[in-house]
Amino acid sequence: MPMKSKKKVPLRRHAEEKWEWEEADAFVEANPDYTTWGMLLDGLCVVDCDDEEMVAWFEGEMGNAMEGCAVQETYKGRHYVFLRPDWADEEGYYDGARQVKGRNVDLKTLCSTGSRGLLSVAPTDGKKWLKAPWELGAMAYMSASNTKSRMS
């Protein structure tokens, strides 16, 4: 979904409306050099590690679970994109900053209001896919729940 330049705000409403692939294709055709894009986090959850120390910590904690997640490099660190698991709602896994105690990590996903979160993605400045979602045969679900997580 195209976003307003450097504001992390979509060009059009998305909470109650669908952004269809045909609309995206038409926008790209009409604006081939547009470079500020976002991905709606519908059915997805993202771990946003904001520095290299957190990148190393998270990758060490997740181990083999990293194989099925998309990874995007950012100015500060990395985004790890997983499918949103069934237990996420009942355990209160919603969009928010600094949800892992003592860690420089944000969680991006469905908002507690029910609207979908929005993640700034490549080719937006400062973003580069290391492993894009469309390159994966199957995406992995976030595997550690809040009650059983080693991420505390």
Residue, then its C-alpha position, 0 to 999 in steps of 0.5 A: m500500500p502506498m504511504k505518504s512520504k516518511k509519515k508511515v501513513p497510508l495514502r488512503r483509509h485501510a481500517e474498514e476498506k480493502w486494498e485490492w491487488e488490482e488497485a495496487d497494480a494500477f497505482v504502480e503503473a501510474n506511479p512507477d517511481y513511487t518508493t514509499w510503501g507499507m504492508l498491512l499486517d493482516g494475519l501477520c506479526v512483526v518483531d522489530c529489533d531496533d539495534e544490532e544487539m537486539v538483532a543478535w539476541f532475537e536470532g539467538e533466541m529463535g533459532n530454527a524458527m527463523e527459517g520460515c520468517a521474512v526478514q527486512e533490514t532497516y536503518k536501525g536493525r531488522h523486522y522479522v515477519f511471521l504469520r499471526p498465531d491463533w493464541a495471539d488474541e487471547e494472550g493480548y499480543y497486539d501492536g505496541a512499543r517495548q513489549v519485551k521487558g528490558r529489550n529494545v524490541d517493538l511488536k507490530t501486528l493487529c491493533s487492540t482496536g481491531s484495525r490492522g497495523l502498517l509496516s513500512v517496507a522496501p523500496t521505502d528509503g532505509k528498508k531492504w528485504l533480506k528474505a521477502p515474504w513472496e520468496l518463502g515457500a511457506m511462512a512460519y507462525m510466531s512460535a513462542s507465546n507470551t506465557k511460554s516465551r523464552m523472550s522475557 
